[in-house]
Structures are given as C-alpha cells and as structure tokens.
Amino acid sequence: MSLLDVDSIDYIGVNILFKHVYVGIFDDLDWDDEAAHCALLTKKIDRYMQYIRSGQILLSYPAVRGYAIVFEYVATRPMTPSAEQFWKTRERIIRASGFEARGRMVDVRPGPRAPEPDANGAASRAEQGEAATLPSPLALRRAAIG
C-alpha cells in the first residue's frame, strides 16, 4: 500500500501475547512537498480513526476486543526536521485519542548484488574478491591432517 491510498488500511497485525493490534501506515513518499505529504498523512490517520471508532475493526477482527491499538507509522524515506516535528504532533493526537503510536524508518534500498556465476556456476575471480585467495576447506583439512 501507499500513503496515497488514504481509503485503505495498509496493514493490520495482531500480537495475541501482548494483546496489541497494530494498524500500519506505510509511507513510501519523499518529503519534497511537505504540505501535501502532511495533508495525506493527516487524512490517512483520520480514516484509520474512523475505521476503529466505527467498530469496523471489530467486525473484521472480533477476537481483538479489549486489545490496545497501536498506530505504527513506517517511513521508507528520511524525514525532514519539520516532518519529524509534524509526526510528533500526530503522535500526541493519536495518544490523546486513547491509542498508542510509534514510528520507524526502514531502508528499502537494494543491497549489494551477488556475483553472477559463469557457465560453470562459479563467479569470476574479480567478482569473488578476496574470497578467491582463501584456501579451500579441503586444503585446510589436508594441512591439519598432514
């Protein structure tokens, strides 16, 4: 989901051990247009509040009656200082409404690529880097025995 999908719940998680229901807001947008971003985030939080207060969450998840509800904001892009302040005001509003709130940043950038194997299934020596200069496990065993 995306912050742009203001009329849908991005995810719901239930922790039966601690009796918490997590309603997640997944924010994949950058903060270039802070005013628009803040407006979308406010609208999404308002929709979540409506979903919870109307009882719709209990219609979908009746076993969570009495569980604490936690708004979990997950951002994939770094927040600007003013965006961080804005989120803190949203947290205060959420908590004042009787719910818990938390926010976190996740890094979804792709990691380093694995070396591509050649026709024989082995990576080239240049792609293997220093690993290509290490002795094989068989050579180590022979050295230990011999």
Secondary structure, DSSP 4 states (H G I P E B T S, - for coil): --TT-TTS--EEEEETTTTEEEEEEEE---SSSHHHHHHHHHHHHHHHHHHHHTTHHHHH-GGGTTPEEEEEEEESSPPPHHHHHHHHHHHHHHHHTT-EEEEEE---S--PPPPPB-TTS-B-HHHHGGGGGSPPHHHHHHHHH-
